Amino acid sequence: MTQPLGRILVVDDEPQLAEALRENLVRERYDVECVTAPEKALQLLKDEPFDLLLSDLMMPGMSGIQLLRAAHEIDPNLVGIIMTGQATVETAVEAMKSGAFDYLLKPFKMHGILPVLARAMTVRRLRVENVRLREYVNRLTFESQRYQIVGQSPPIQRLLELMEKVAPSDTTVLIRGATGTGKELVARALHHNSSRRQANLVTINCAALQESLFESELFGHEKGSFTGAANTKQGLIAIAEKGTLFIDEVGEMPPAMQAKLLRVLENGQYRRVGGVTEYHADVRLIAATNKPLEDAMAAGAFREDLYYRLNVVNLNLPSLHERVSDIPLLVEHFLATRQIGRTRCAIAPEAMRVMMEYRWPGNIRELANVLERAQILAENNVITIDDLPENMIVAPRTAAAPVQVDAQPAADAEISLDNLEALERRHILHVLQKFKFNKVNAARALGVSRRALYRSLEKYQIAPAAADAVNS
């Protein structure tokens, strides 16, 4: 017997519609139960597991949104879809704020809703896998809910498995990954799951220090050892005593310091700048790099013996475009732990689609920044495609020549159909002039949001100052 694609609970107070939908979904290989009362639906959810809840919006006694809220108390990972014959912006916003994955406008055809159900089932599988992974990850502890490793993709699962094995030991770890992939987050997780968690985790970024200051920062200095050394100073190695020293961007370490760091790794010995006393370091070393150290070794910029001493355990962090399936989980995590405002934002399906298709050159750091910006711009606490940076939606284009806003476009001007940007620019300008640069009316006539119109003004260099002058 063919395995069903998933279990769906259909709730609609019109029995004929509910049964017709059930029959159609069964033909599409879904296992479907249908009820006409929300109360019966809640009882069924308590007794049996379901993947999706497909509920009508307007029903006697309890609305679909109220039902969805109650259903999430029973199963927080249930994916809800609201059906309605009276779709408005307000109902859509309320549905999203209540945790709905999407909403469908009645009447609909099966070929129109099947892609929605397929995406909803993908989200359901991700949520269930995430729960299983969280149970596994719970064996790792973190500084706070805000700073956690989020994801269930195969690369992240392999990373977490290796971290769980490595964290309790004192072995040296080399973390590799592009900028923004979370190298410091992994270093912090290793420290907080080690026997050294009660001592300090000290970070030094090799790319952020001048070479002349590096030795003093790392090893400390004696009073009078150089101009300006008015007092004896402890180095970061001493501050990290019995804890963990995290050396970020280790590939940028000056060659002279590499030999001294190797000595610390081999026998724990070091001296302060200007001193003769030998100190012993009891620290665990974790290093990170966003560059191939093998290339630096080949170029003579990085010591081979230090490389092998650092590369005892290698943790490779995947780029975000290599773990696309984790993006919904990361979005959910950032919206929950880095909330801006009193109410948590939801994200519209179209905005999520754009985020899933984007390449994310800045990786997780860029994702967090995009969501921070989107929360500030979002209206009605729902992040839409208009709240995302333009470069995520369209490929960057060469800036067009400035347009004179007082130039009247000729009615009979010939426009090459190949130059669509010129056509769009001229059309926007014409509509603006028609409405005397009233941006609200112009955006309504163009069928776009006001923010989208502002982006077009900037993109086509239709001078805002001149437009505002006319507007005022």
PyMOL commands that set and color helices and strands:
alter all, ss='L'
color gray80, all
select helices_A, chain A and resi 15-27+38-47+64-74+89-97+110-137+154-166+183-192+206-208+211-219+236-239+250-252+255-267+293-298+304-310+320-322+324-337+349-357+363-377+385-387+390-393+420-434+439-446+450-459+464-471
alter helices_A, ss='H'
color red, helices_A
select strands_A, chain A and resi 7-11+31-35+52-56+79-84+100-105+173-176+201-205+220-221+233-234+244-248+269-270+279-280+284-289+313-316+346-347+382-383
alter strands_A, ss='S'
color yellow, strands_A
deselect
rebuild
show_as cartoon
